[in-house]
Amino acid sequence: MDRVSPKRYILFVVPAVVGLAADLATKAWLFSWPELRAGRVYWLWQDHAGFQLSLNEGALFGLGQGKVWLFAALSVAAAIAIPVWLFWFRAARDAWLTFALGCVTGGVLGNLFDRLGLHGEVWPPSDPRAGETAHAVRDWILVQINNQWTWPNFNIADSLLVTGAALMFLHALIHPNTLSSEVAREKATPRTPAS
């Protein structure tokens, strides 16, 4: 059986590591702004895009609030399963899939870091859990349209997850049988004994 090219490891690790670093650095930087911590919004484009801090105990769109440990367990499972699938089962032969799952892994690890409370944030005084470690994802990107429609706050990890999922979806549309045809070709190739 063919081995996975070393270039595929790079194609997976670079978006995962760079994405994770960007996510954690921006969260640390923005959560250190006193004016944002006071609940203010910093507008980059008035009433459309800016920075606003929030702590999210749920998942996408705040679904599943309070199920932090379930999402943390799923994140750990994904962080293990993705590299195993790519490199043990050799799905990494597909470059597009490898890059997409590198993005997903960076997002998974960025939000897992927060769910484990490793960021050191505590619940604010307005919360009944004031002073306790916040096992919640730090969100800071605000997008809205004229105060009439507001997208739930998100972060770079969330963007990586969505980007990776979108790349996989596009790949499935454009190349629907890539992996299955590679597996079939591998099974059809006669094996020669090692010398």
C-alpha positions as CSV (number, residue, x, y, z in Angstrom):
1,M,0.0,0.0,0.0
2,D,1.1,3.5,-0.8
3,R,2.4,5.6,2.1
4,V,1.1,9.1,2.6
5,S,3.5,11.7,1.2
6,P,5.4,13.8,3.9
7,K,4.0,16.9,2.1
8,R,0.5,15.9,3.3
9,Y,1.7,16.1,6.9
10,I,2.8,19.7,6.2
11,L,-0.5,20.4,4.4
12,F,-2.4,19.2,7.5
13,V,-0.2,20.7,10.3
14,V,0.3,24.2,8.8
15,P,-3.4,25.3,8.8
16,A,-4.0,23.5,12.1
17,V,-1.0,25.1,13.9
18,V,-1.3,28.6,12.3
19,G,-5.1,28.6,12.8
20,L,-4.8,27.6,16.4
21,A,-2.1,30.2,17.1
22,A,-4.1,32.9,15.4
23,D,-7.2,31.9,17.4
24,L,-5.5,31.8,20.8
25,A,-3.5,35.0,20.2
26,T,-6.5,37.1,19.1
27,K,-8.6,35.8,22.0
28,A,-5.9,36.7,24.5
29,W,-5.3,40.1,22.9
30,L,-9.0,41.2,22.7
31,F,-9.9,39.8,26.1
32,S,-7.2,42.0,27.5
33,W,-8.8,45.2,26.3
34,P,-10.3,47.0,29.3
35,E,-13.0,48.8,27.3
36,L,-14.2,45.5,25.7
37,R,-14.2,43.8,29.2
38,A,-16.5,46.6,30.3
39,G,-19.1,45.5,27.8
40,R,-18.4,48.1,25.1
41,V,-18.4,47.4,21.4
42,Y,-15.4,48.5,19.3
43,W,-16.7,49.2,15.8
44,L,-14.5,48.7,12.8
45,W,-17.5,49.6,10.6
46,Q,-20.2,51.3,12.6
47,D,-23.3,49.1,13.2
48,H,-22.0,46.4,10.9
49,A,-18.7,44.8,12.1
50,G,-16.6,45.1,15.2
51,F,-15.4,43.5,18.4
52,Q,-17.6,42.4,21.3
53,L,-16.7,39.9,24.0
54,S,-18.9,37.0,25.0
55,L,-18.5,33.6,26.6
56,N,-20.3,30.8,25.0
57,E,-21.0,27.5,26.8
58,G,-22.7,26.0,23.8
59,A,-21.8,25.3,20.2
60,L,-22.7,26.9,16.9
61,F,-25.3,29.7,17.4
62,G,-25.1,29.0,21.1
63,L,-27.0,25.7,20.8
64,G,-26.5,23.3,23.6
65,Q,-25.8,25.8,26.3
66,G,-24.3,24.3,29.5
67,K,-23.2,21.1,27.7
68,V,-19.5,22.1,27.9
69,W,-18.2,18.7,28.8
70,L,-20.1,17.0,26.0
71,F,-18.6,19.4,23.5
72,A,-15.1,19.0,25.1
73,A,-15.4,15.2,24.8
74,L,-16.5,15.5,21.2
75,S,-13.6,17.8,20.5
76,V,-11.1,15.4,22.0
77,A,-12.6,12.6,19.9
78,A,-12.4,14.7,16.7
79,A,-8.8,15.7,17.5
80,I,-7.8,12.1,17.7
81,A,-10.0,10.7,14.9
82,I,-9.1,13.2,12.2
83,P,-5.3,12.5,12.1
84,V,-6.0,8.7,12.5
85,W,-8.3,8.8,9.5
86,L,-5.9,11.0,7.4
87,F,-2.6,9.2,8.1
88,W,-3.4,5.7,9.4
89,F,-6.2,5.1,7.0
90,R,-4.4,7.3,4.4
91,A,-7.3,9.6,3.5
92,A,-4.5,12.2,3.4
93,R,-3.7,11.1,-0.2
94,D,-6.4,13.7,-1.0
95,A,-4.7,17.1,-0.7
96,W,-7.9,19.1,-0.6
97,L,-9.4,16.9,2.2
98,T,-6.1,17.1,4.1
99,F,-6.0,20.9,4.1
100,A,-9.7,21.1,5.0
101,L,-9.3,18.8,8.0
102,G,-6.2,20.8,9.0
103,C,-8.5,23.9,9.3
104,V,-11.1,21.9,11.2
105,T,-8.5,20.6,13.6
106,G,-7.2,24.1,14.3
107,G,-10.7,25.2,15.1
108,V,-11.5,22.2,17.2
109,L,-8.3,22.7,19.3
110,G,-8.9,26.4,19.7
111,N,-12.3,26.0,21.1
112,L,-11.3,22.9,23.2
113,F,-8.6,25.1,24.9
114,D,-11.4,27.4,26.0
115,R,-13.9,24.7,27.0
116,L,-11.3,23.3,29.3
117,G,-10.9,26.7,31.0
118,L,-7.2,26.9,30.1
119,H,-7.6,30.6,29.2
120,G,-8.0,31.7,32.8
121,E,-11.2,33.7,32.3
122,V,-13.7,33.8,35.1
123,W,-17.4,34.6,35.0
124,P,-18.1,38.3,35.3
125,P,-19.8,39.8,38.4
126,S,-23.1,39.9,36.6
127,D,-23.2,36.1,36.4
128,P,-24.3,33.9,39.3
129,R,-21.0,32.0,39.0
130,A,-19.0,35.2,39.3
131,G,-15.3,34.5,40.0
132,E,-15.5,30.8,38.9
133,T,-13.4,29.6,36.0
134,A,-15.4,30.0,32.8
135,H,-15.4,26.7,30.9
136,A,-16.7,28.5,27.8
137,V,-15.5,29.6,24.4
138,R,-14.3,33.1,24.1
139,D,-16.1,34.8,21.2
140,W,-15.3,38.3,19.9
141,I,-16.2,39.0,16.3
142,L,-19.5,40.9,15.9
143,V,-21.3,41.2,12.6
144,Q,-24.7,42.8,12.3
145,I,-26.8,44.9,9.9
146,N,-28.0,48.3,11.3
147,N,-28.9,46.8,14.8
148,Q,-31.7,44.9,13.1
149,W,-30.0,41.6,12.4
150,T,-27.1,40.3,14.5
151,W,-25.1,37.2,13.8
152,P,-24.0,35.3,17.0
153,N,-20.5,36.4,18.0
154,F,-17.8,34.0,16.8
155,N,-14.0,33.7,16.7
156,I,-11.2,32.5,14.4
157,A,-11.6,28.8,15.6
158,D,-15.3,29.0,14.5
159,S,-14.2,30.5,11.2
160,L,-11.7,27.6,10.7
161,L,-14.4,25.0,11.4
162,V,-16.8,26.6,8.9
163,T,-14.0,27.0,6.3
164,G,-13.0,23.4,6.6
165,A,-16.6,22.2,6.4
166,A,-17.2,24.3,3.4
167,L,-14.1,23.0,1.6
168,M,-15.1,19.4,2.3
169,F,-18.6,20.2,1.0
170,L,-17.3,21.8,-2.2
171,H,-14.8,19.0,-2.7
172,A,-17.6,16.4,-2.4
173,L,-19.6,18.3,-5.0
174,I,-16.7,18.7,-7.4
175,H,-15.0,15.4,-6.9
176,P,-17.6,13.1,-5.4
177,N,-15.7,9.8,-5.9
178,T,-12.1,10.8,-5.3
179,L,-11.4,8.6,-2.2
180,S,-13.5,5.6,-3.3
181,S,-11.8,5.5,-6.7
182,E,-8.3,5.7,-5.1
183,V,-9.2,2.8,-2.7
184,A,-10.6,0.8,-5.7
185,R,-7.4,1.5,-7.7
186,E,-5.2,0.5,-4.8
187,K,-7.1,-2.8,-4.4
188,A,-6.8,-3.5,-8.1
189,T,-3.0,-2.9,-8.2
190,P,-1.1,-6.2,-7.7
191,R,1.2,-6.2,-4.8
192,T,4.8,-7.2,-5.2
193,P,6.7,-8.8,-2.3
194,A,9.2,-6.6,-0.5
195,S,12.8,-7.4,-1.4
